[in-house]
Amino acid sequence: MLRTPTGGAGHGTATADDRAMSIGAVLLQLRDEFPEVTISKIRFLEAEGLVEPQRTPSGYRKFRPDDVERLAQVLRMQRDHYLPLKVIREHLDALARGEQVSLPSAGGQRDLADGSGDAGSGRATAARIGRAELLAAAEVTESELEEWESYGLVAPTAEGGYDAETVTVAKLVADLGRFGLEPRHLRAMRGAAEREAGLIEQVVAPLRRHRNPQTRAHAEATAKELAELSVRLHSAFVQTALRIRLH
């Protein structure tokens, strides 16, 4: 749920200028629901015409509450329905005209206008999606996806299609690509992640083989906790390395 700025005590209303927010404030507000959103992502959506914040005379962006809600709608449609920006723009235009908009999901149709559906889950609604849906979710071409696959960055599941984790990887690879990072640069990250996963598997393997069902179930929780700690450690290492090089 997005937080809505309110006026101070003793003020019944707030003017548009009072409620306008900087891009940094918008980022903090959106991250409640979308932890992976970045300032670069917000600027990209602006460049694609999905949101049009006001500008101060000195050129700073000022976002209104309806701009923030529009950004949230865009991010939900990307996250939950894997829609390309062109289709998202058409849906938002239809909503602005007061039309009802139904979006596809794993369980059939979900109505965006009435707020139904698990918008706050932060996870993909479908267990697997097809190749065309993955292309739409990452907003890339077939040739780009083929290149990612040739470097082992993404791959379909054994059953066919792509799972939620692969969708996340694809979106992040696409975002990094906008900064000039190519698949050949990211292959080392993939290799490091596989080595970390191997270490985690060594820890939990004895638990998985245990006779006690509760112990085996605990193995999954342990693996998840270790994965989260590994990600945090990796992030801390990167931040530390950047501080050392920037000083």
C-alpha positions as a Markdown table, in Angstrom:
| # | Residue | x | y | z |
|---|---|---|---|---|
| 1 | Met | 0.0 | 0.0 | 0.0 |
| 2 | Leu | 1.4 | 3.4 | -1.0 |
| 3 | Arg | 1.7 | 6.0 | 1.7 |
| 4 | Thr | 0.0 | 9.2 | 0.9 |
| 5 | Pro | 1.6 | 12.4 | 2.2 |
| 6 | Thr | -0.8 | 14.5 | 4.4 |
| 7 | Gly | -0.8 | 18.1 | 5.5 |
| 8 | Gly | 0.4 | 19.1 | 9.0 |
| 9 | Ala | -1.9 | 19.5 | 12.0 |
| 10 | Gly | -4.4 | 22.3 | 11.7 |
| 11 | His | -4.4 | 22.2 | 7.8 |
| 12 | Gly | -7.5 | 20.8 | 6.2 |
| 13 | Thr | -6.1 | 20.7 | 2.7 |
| 14 | Ala | -2.8 | 20.8 | 0.9 |
| 15 | Thr | -2.0 | 22.5 | -2.4 |
| 16 | Ala | -0.5 | 20.6 | -5.4 |
| 17 | Asp | 2.8 | 22.2 | -4.8 |
| 18 | Asp | 2.8 | 21.2 | -1.1 |
| 19 | Arg | 2.2 | 17.6 | -2.0 |
| 20 | Ala | 4.6 | 17.4 | -4.9 |
| 21 | Met | 7.6 | 15.0 | -4.3 |
| 22 | Ser | 11.1 | 14.7 | -5.5 |
| 23 | Ile | 12.2 | 11.6 | -7.4 |
| 24 | Gly | 14.0 | 10.4 | -4.2 |
| 25 | Ala | 10.8 | 10.7 | -2.2 |
| 26 | Val | 8.9 | 8.8 | -4.9 |
| 27 | Leu | 11.5 | 6.0 | -4.8 |
| 28 | Leu | 11.1 | 5.6 | -1.0 |
| 29 | Gln | 7.3 | 5.5 | -1.3 |
| 30 | Leu | 7.3 | 2.9 | -4.1 |
| 31 | Arg | 9.8 | 0.6 | -2.4 |
| 32 | Asp | 7.2 | -0.4 | 0.2 |
| 33 | Glu | 5.6 | -2.5 | -2.5 |
| 34 | Phe | 8.4 | -2.7 | -5.1 |
| 35 | Pro | 11.7 | -3.3 | -3.3 |
| 36 | Glu | 13.7 | -3.6 | -6.6 |
| 37 | Val | 12.6 | -0.3 | -8.1 |
| 38 | Thr | 15.4 | 2.2 | -8.7 |
| 39 | Ile | 15.7 | 5.9 | -9.7 |
| 40 | Ser | 17.0 | 4.7 | -13.1 |
| 41 | Lys | 13.8 | 2.7 | -13.5 |
| 42 | Ile | 11.6 | 5.7 | -12.7 |
| 43 | Arg | 13.5 | 7.8 | -15.2 |
| 44 | Phe | 13.2 | 5.1 | -17.8 |
| 45 | Leu | 9.4 | 5.0 | -17.4 |
| 46 | Glu | 9.3 | 8.8 | -17.7 |
| 47 | Ala | 11.4 | 8.6 | -20.9 |
| 48 | Glu | 9.0 | 6.1 | -22.3 |
| 49 | Gly | 6.1 | 8.4 | -21.6 |
| 50 | Leu | 4.4 | 6.4 | -18.8 |
| 51 | Val | 4.5 | 9.3 | -16.4 |
| 52 | Glu | 5.0 | 13.1 | -16.9 |
| 53 | Pro | 6.2 | 14.8 | -13.7 |
| 54 | Gln | 6.2 | 18.6 | -13.5 |
| 55 | Arg | 9.6 | 20.4 | -13.7 |
| 56 | Thr | 10.8 | 23.3 | -11.5 |
| 57 | Pro | 12.4 | 26.3 | -13.3 |
| 58 | Ser | 15.8 | 24.7 | -12.4 |
| 59 | Gly | 14.8 | 21.4 | -14.0 |
| 60 | Tyr | 14.1 | 19.2 | -11.0 |
| 61 | Arg | 11.3 | 16.7 | -11.3 |
| 62 | Lys | 8.2 | 17.1 | -9.1 |
| 63 | Phe | 5.8 | 14.2 | -8.9 |
| 64 | Arg | 2.2 | 14.6 | -7.9 |
| 65 | Pro | 0.4 | 11.8 | -5.9 |
| 66 | Asp | -1.4 | 10.7 | -9.1 |
| 67 | Asp | 2.0 | 10.4 | -10.8 |
| 68 | Val | 3.1 | 8.1 | -8.0 |
| 69 | Glu | -0.1 | 6.0 | -8.3 |
| 70 | Arg | 0.4 | 5.8 | -12.0 |
| 71 | Leu | 3.9 | 4.5 | -11.6 |
| 72 | Ala | 2.6 | 1.9 | -9.1 |
| 73 | Gln | 0.1 | 0.7 | -11.7 |
| 74 | Val | 2.8 | 0.4 | -14.3 |
| 75 | Leu | 5.0 | -1.6 | -12.0 |
| 76 | Arg | 2.1 | -3.9 | -10.9 |
| 77 | Met | 1.2 | -4.6 | -14.5 |
| 78 | Gln | 4.8 | -5.5 | -15.3 |
| 79 | Arg | 5.3 | -7.6 | -12.2 |
| 80 | Asp | 1.9 | -9.4 | -12.2 |
| 81 | His | 1.1 | -9.7 | -15.9 |
| 82 | Tyr | 4.4 | -9.3 | -17.8 |
| 83 | Leu | 2.9 | -6.7 | -20.1 |
| 84 | Pro | 5.1 | -4.6 | -22.5 |
| 85 | Leu | 5.0 | -0.9 | -21.9 |
| 86 | Lys | 3.0 | -0.2 | -25.1 |
| 87 | Val | 0.2 | -2.4 | -23.8 |
| 88 | Ile | 0.4 | -0.9 | -20.3 |
| 89 | Arg | 0.1 | 2.6 | -21.8 |
| 90 | Glu | -3.0 | 1.5 | -23.7 |
| 91 | His | -4.6 | 0.1 | -20.5 |
| 92 | Leu | -3.8 | 3.2 | -18.5 |
| 93 | Asp | -5.3 | 5.4 | -21.2 |
| 94 | Ala | -8.5 | 3.2 | -21.1 |
| 95 | Leu | -8.7 | 3.6 | -17.3 |
| 96 | Ala | -8.3 | 7.4 | -17.7 |
| 97 | Arg | -11.3 | 7.3 | -20.0 |
| 98 | Gly | -13.3 | 5.5 | -17.3 |
| 99 | Glu | -13.3 | 2.1 | -19.0 |
| 100 | Gln | -13.0 | -1.2 | -17.2 |
| 101 | Val | -9.7 | -3.0 | -17.9 |
| 102 | Ser | -9.3 | -6.8 | -17.4 |
| 103 | Leu | -5.8 | -8.2 | -17.4 |
| 104 | Pro | -4.8 | -11.8 | -18.0 |
| 105 | Ser | -3.5 | -13.9 | -15.0 |
| 106 | Ala | -2.9 | -17.6 | -14.3 |
| 107 | Gly | -6.4 | -17.9 | -12.8 |
| 108 | Gly | -8.3 | -16.2 | -15.7 |
| 109 | Gln | -9.2 | -12.5 | -15.9 |
| 110 | Arg | -8.4 | -10.0 | -13.1 |
| 111 | Asp | -10.0 | -6.6 | -13.0 |
| 112 | Leu | -7.5 | -3.8 | -12.4 |
| 113 | Ala | -10.2 | -1.1 | -11.8 |
| 114 | Asp | -11.7 | -2.8 | -8.8 |
| 115 | Gly | -8.3 | -3.5 | -7.3 |
| 116 | Ser | -8.8 | -7.3 | -7.1 |
| 117 | Gly | -6.0 | -9.8 | -7.2 |
| 118 | Asp | -2.8 | -10.3 | -5.3 |
| 119 | Ala | -1.1 | -7.1 | -6.3 |
| 120 | Gly | 1.0 | -6.9 | -3.1 |
| 121 | Ser | 2.4 | -10.4 | -3.2 |
| 122 | Gly | 5.6 | -9.3 | -5.1 |
| 123 | Arg | 5.7 | -12.6 | -6.9 |
| 124 | Ala | 4.7 | -13.8 | -10.3 |
| 125 | Thr | 1.1 | -15.1 | -10.5 |
| 126 | Ala | 2.0 | -17.9 | -12.9 |
| 127 | Ala | 4.2 | -20.9 | -12.2 |
| 128 | Arg | 5.6 | -20.7 | -15.7 |
| 129 | Ile | 5.2 | -18.4 | -18.6 |
| 130 | Gly | 6.0 | -18.8 | -22.3 |
| 131 | Arg | 8.8 | -17.3 | -24.4 |
| 132 | Ala | 6.6 | -14.5 | -25.8 |
| 133 | Glu | 5.5 | -13.5 | -22.3 |
| 134 | Leu | 9.2 | -13.4 | -21.1 |
| 135 | Leu | 10.1 | -11.2 | -24.1 |
| 136 | Ala | 7.3 | -8.8 | -23.1 |
| 137 | Ala | 8.2 | -8.9 | -19.4 |
| 138 | Ala | 11.8 | -8.0 | -20.1 |
| 139 | Glu | 11.0 | -5.7 | -23.0 |
| 140 | Val | 13.7 | -7.3 | -25.2 |
| 141 | Thr | 13.9 | -8.8 | -28.6 |
| 142 | Glu | 14.2 | -12.5 | -29.6 |
| 143 | Ser | 17.8 | -12.0 | -30.6 |
| 144 | Glu | 18.7 | -10.5 | -27.2 |
| 145 | Leu | 17.1 | -13.4 | -25.4 |
| 146 | Glu | 18.9 | -15.9 | -27.5 |
| 147 | Glu | 22.2 | -14.1 | -26.6 |
| 148 | Trp | 21.3 | -14.3 | -22.9 |
| 149 | Glu | 20.6 | -18.0 | -23.2 |
| 150 | Ser | 23.9 | -18.6 | -25.1 |
| 151 | Tyr | 25.7 | -17.1 | -22.1 |
| 152 | Gly | 23.7 | -19.2 | -19.6 |
| 153 | Leu | 22.1 | -16.2 | -18.0 |
| 154 | Val | 18.5 | -17.5 | -18.5 |
| 155 | Ala | 17.1 | -20.9 | -19.4 |
| 156 | Pro | 13.7 | -22.6 | -19.6 |
| 157 | Thr | 12.7 | -25.1 | -17.0 |
| 158 | Ala | 12.9 | -28.8 | -17.6 |
| 159 | Glu | 9.2 | -28.8 | -18.0 |
| 160 | Gly | 9.3 | -26.0 | -20.5 |
| 161 | Gly | 8.6 | -22.3 | -20.1 |
| 162 | Tyr | 10.2 | -19.9 | -17.6 |
| 163 | Asp | 9.6 | -19.6 | -13.9 |
| 164 | Ala | 9.2 | -16.5 | -11.7 |
| 165 | Glu | 12.9 | -16.4 | -10.8 |
| 166 | Thr | 13.9 | -16.5 | -14.5 |
| 167 | Val | 11.6 | -13.6 | -15.2 |
| 168 | Thr | 13.3 | -11.6 | -12.4 |
| 169 | Val | 16.7 | -12.4 | -13.8 |
| 170 | Ala | 15.6 | -11.4 | -17.3 |
| 171 | Lys | 14.3 | -8.0 | -16.1 |
| 172 | Leu | 17.5 | -7.3 | -14.2 |
| 173 | Val | 19.7 | -8.3 | -17.1 |
| 174 | Ala | 17.7 | -5.9 | -19.3 |
| 175 | Asp | 18.0 | -3.1 | -16.7 |
| 176 | Leu | 21.8 | -3.6 | -16.5 |
| 177 | Gly | 22.0 | -3.7 | -20.3 |
| 178 | Arg | 20.7 | -0.1 | -20.4 |
| 179 | Phe | 23.9 | 0.9 | -18.5 |
| 180 | Gly | 26.1 | -0.9 | -21.1 |
| 181 | Leu | 26.7 | -4.1 | -19.2 |
| 182 | Glu | 26.6 | -6.9 | -21.8 |
| 183 | Pro | 25.9 | -10.7 | -21.2 |
| 184 | Arg | 29.6 | -11.5 | -21.4 |
| 185 | His | 30.1 | -9.1 | -18.4 |
| 186 | Leu | 27.3 | -10.8 | -16.4 |
| 187 | Arg | 28.4 | -14.4 | -17.0 |
| 188 | Ala | 30.9 | -14.0 | -14.0 |
| 189 | Met | 28.0 | -13.0 | -11.8 |
| 190 | Arg | 26.1 | -16.1 | -12.8 |
| 191 | Gly | 29.2 | -18.3 | -12.1 |
| 192 | Ala | 29.6 | -16.7 | -8.6 |
| 193 | Ala | 25.9 | -17.3 | -7.8 |
| 194 | Glu | 26.2 | -21.0 | -8.8 |
| 195 | Arg | 29.2 | -21.4 | -6.5 |
| 196 | Glu | 27.3 | -19.8 | -3.6 |
| 197 | Ala | 24.4 | -22.1 | -4.3 |
| 198 | Gly | 26.8 | -25.0 | -4.2 |
| 199 | Leu | 28.0 | -24.0 | -0.8 |
| 200 | Ile | 24.4 | -23.7 | 0.5 |
| 201 | Glu | 23.6 | -27.1 | -0.9 |
| 202 | Gln | 26.5 | -28.6 | 1.0 |
| 203 | Val | 25.1 | -27.2 | 4.3 |
| 204 | Val | 21.5 | -28.4 | 3.7 |
| 205 | Ala | 22.2 | -31.7 | 2.0 |
| 206 | Pro | 22.4 | -33.7 | 5.2 |
| 207 | Leu | 19.1 | -32.2 | 6.4 |
| 208 | Arg | 17.4 | -33.1 | 3.1 |
| 209 | Arg | 18.5 | -36.8 | 3.6 |
| 210 | His | 17.3 | -37.0 | 7.2 |
| 211 | Arg | 14.6 | -39.6 | 8.1 |
| 212 | Asn | 12.6 | -37.1 | 10.1 |
| 213 | Pro | 10.1 | -35.2 | 7.9 |
| 214 | Gln | 10.3 | -32.1 | 10.1 |
| 215 | Thr | 14.1 | -32.0 | 9.6 |
| 216 | Arg | 13.7 | -32.4 | 5.9 |
| 217 | Ala | 11.2 | -29.5 | 5.9 |
| 218 | His | 13.6 | -27.4 | 7.9 |
| 219 | Ala | 16.2 | -27.9 | 5.1 |
| 220 | Glu | 14.1 | -25.7 | 2.8 |
| 221 | Ala | 13.8 | -22.9 | 5.4 |
| 222 | Thr | 17.5 | -23.2 | 6.1 |
| 223 | Ala | 18.4 | -22.9 | 2.4 |
| 224 | Lys | 16.2 | -19.9 | 2.0 |
| 225 | Glu | 17.7 | -18.2 | 5.0 |
| 226 | Leu | 21.2 | -18.9 | 3.8 |
| 227 | Ala | 20.4 | -17.6 | 0.3 |
| 228 | Glu | 19.1 | -14.3 | 1.8 |
| 229 | Leu | 22.3 | -14.0 | 4.0 |
| 230 | Ser | 24.4 | -14.7 | 0.9 |
| 231 | Val | 22.7 | -12.0 | -1.1 |
| 232 | Arg | 23.1 | -9.5 | 1.7 |
| 233 | Leu | 26.8 | -10.4 | 2.1 |
| 234 | His | 27.3 | -10.0 | -1.7 |
| 235 | Ser | 25.7 | -6.6 | -1.6 |
| 236 | Ala | 27.9 | -5.5 | 1.3 |
| 237 | Phe | 31.0 | -6.7 | -0.5 |
| 238 | Val | 30.1 | -4.7 | -3.6 |
| 239 | Gln | 29.3 | -1.6 | -1.5 |
| 240 | Thr | 32.6 | -1.9 | 0.4 |
| 241 | Ala | 34.6 | -2.3 | -2.8 |
| 242 | Leu | 32.9 | 0.7 | -4.4 |
| 243 | Arg | 33.7 | 2.9 | -1.3 |
| 244 | Ile | 37.4 | 1.8 | -1.4 |
| 245 | Arg | 37.7 | 2.7 | -5.1 |
| 246 | Leu | 35.9 | 6.0 | -4.8 |
| 247 | His | 38.1 | 7.3 | -2.0 |
